[in-house]
Amino acid sequence: MVEEIRRLREFTQATARNTRYLVGLLLGLLGFVTHLATRTPSVELPVDRWEYMVKSYSDRHWNDDTLGPDLDGKRGWEIISARRATVYEGRVDYECILKRKIR
C-alpha cells in the first residue's frame, strides 16, 4: 500500500512537470507566431497615391478637345466612372469621376 502511494505521488509529480513543460512550450510558440504576424516587413513597397474629382460634361463639350475630358486627360486625369445624370430643368450631362496620381 505504501509503495502504491509512492508510485502515485511520483506519477502525479511527473504529470505536473510535463504539464508545465507543455504549457511553457505552447506559450513560447504562441509568442513566436505573434511576433511573426505583427512584425513590419523589411522592404516596404511603394504605394501609389491618388486624388479624385467629380466633374460634369455637357453633350457639346464631351467631344471638344479644348473643354471636355480630353483636356483633363492631358492634365493627367483619367475617367474611372461615367454616367448620364439629369442636372436641372431636364438637361442631361455626363457625370464623371476622375482620378490622377499624386506626384
Backbone torsions as a table, in degrees:
resi	resn	phi	psi	omega
1	MET	NA	-43.4	178.9
2	VAL	-65.1	-37.3	179.2
3	GLU	-65.3	-39.6	179.2
4	GLU	-66.2	-38.4	178.2
5	ILE	-65.8	-41.7	178.5
6	ARG	-62.2	-44.6	179.0
7	ARG	-63.8	-40.0	178.9
8	LEU	-64.8	-41.5	178.2
9	ARG	-63.7	-44.2	178.6
10	GLU	-62.3	-42.4	178.9
11	PHE	-63.0	-43.4	180.0
12	THR	-63.4	-43.5	178.7
13	GLN	-64.4	-41.8	179.0
14	ALA	-65.1	-40.2	178.6
15	THR	-64.5	-42.6	178.3
16	ALA	-64.2	-42.2	179.0
17	ARG	-62.9	-44.9	179.1
18	ASN	-65.0	-37.6	178.0
19	THR	-64.2	-44.5	177.7
20	ARG	-61.8	-41.9	178.5
21	TYR	-61.3	-45.3	-179.1
22	LEU	-65.4	-42.4	178.3
23	VAL	-63.5	-43.4	177.4
24	GLY	-61.3	-42.2	178.4
25	LEU	-63.6	-43.5	179.1
26	LEU	-65.7	-40.2	177.6
27	LEU	-65.8	-39.5	176.3
28	GLY	-62.6	-42.9	178.5
29	LEU	-64.7	-41.4	177.5
30	LEU	-62.5	-42.6	177.3
31	GLY	-62.4	-41.6	179.4
32	PHE	-65.1	-43.9	179.2
33	VAL	-64.8	-40.1	177.0
34	THR	-62.2	-41.7	177.4
35	HIS	-59.9	-46.0	-179.9
36	LEU	-64.4	-36.7	-176.7
37	ALA	-74.6	-26.3	-173.8
38	THR	-106.8	-3.3	-178.5
39	ARG	-73.5	151.8	178.8
40	THR	-83.9	144.3	179.5
41	PRO	-66.0	148.0	-177.4
42	SER	-73.3	-23.4	178.5
43	VAL	-120.5	118.9	178.2
44	GLU	-93.8	129.4	179.3
45	LEU	-81.0	142.2	178.3
46	PRO	-66.9	140.7	-179.7
47	VAL	-113.7	125.8	176.8
48	ASP	-71.1	138.3	176.3
49	ARG	-112.4	141.5	-174.4
50	TRP	-126.6	151.3	167.9
51	GLU	-116.2	150.4	-174.9
52	TYR	-123.3	154.5	179.9
53	MET	-146.9	141.7	172.8
54	VAL	-107.9	128.2	-176.3
55	LYS	-144.3	146.2	177.5
56	SER	-110.1	141.1	177.0
57	TYR	-123.7	132.9	175.7
58	SER	-76.8	165.7	179.4
59	ASP	-58.5	-39.9	-176.3
60	ARG	-72.9	-23.7	178.4
61	HIS	-91.4	-13.0	-175.1
62	TRP	-58.1	-41.1	-179.1
63	ASN	-103.1	12.1	-178.4
64	ASP	-90.1	120.8	-178.5
65	ASP	-67.0	-23.0	-175.5
66	THR	-93.3	-18.1	-176.9
67	LEU	-127.7	-17.3	-172.0
68	GLY	-92.6	-160.3	-176.8
69	PRO	-64.9	-23.5	177.0
70	ASP	-61.9	-38.8	178.3
71	LEU	-64.6	-43.7	177.9
72	ASP	-65.3	-34.5	176.7
73	GLY	-62.7	-38.0	177.0
74	LYS	-66.5	-23.3	178.4
75	ARG	-90.6	6.6	175.8
76	GLY	98.4	0.3	-179.5
77	TRP	-83.6	144.8	178.8
78	GLU	-127.3	131.4	177.9
79	ILE	-76.4	125.0	177.4
80	ILE	-109.7	-13.5	177.1
81	SER	-156.8	139.3	177.3
82	ALA	-143.6	141.0	177.4
83	ARG	-149.7	158.2	175.1
84	ARG	-84.8	129.6	-178.2
85	ALA	-135.3	139.7	175.3
86	THR	-78.6	122.3	-175.5
87	VAL	-89.0	-67.8	176.5
88	TYR	-161.0	155.1	179.9
89	GLU	48.2	36.7	176.4
90	GLY	80.7	-2.3	178.7
91	ARG	-72.6	137.0	-178.1
92	VAL	-116.3	129.8	178.5
93	ASP	-123.4	170.2	169.9
94	TYR	-89.7	115.1	176.0
95	GLU	-96.4	121.8	-172.5
96	CYS	-123.7	148.8	168.9
97	ILE	-108.9	126.4	-178.5
98	LEU	-119.0	155.6	175.6
99	LYS	-139.8	155.6	172.1
100	ARG	-151.4	153.0	-177.8
101	LYS	-71.5	136.6	174.4
102	ILE	-82.7	129.8	-178.1
103	ARG	-95.9	NA	NA
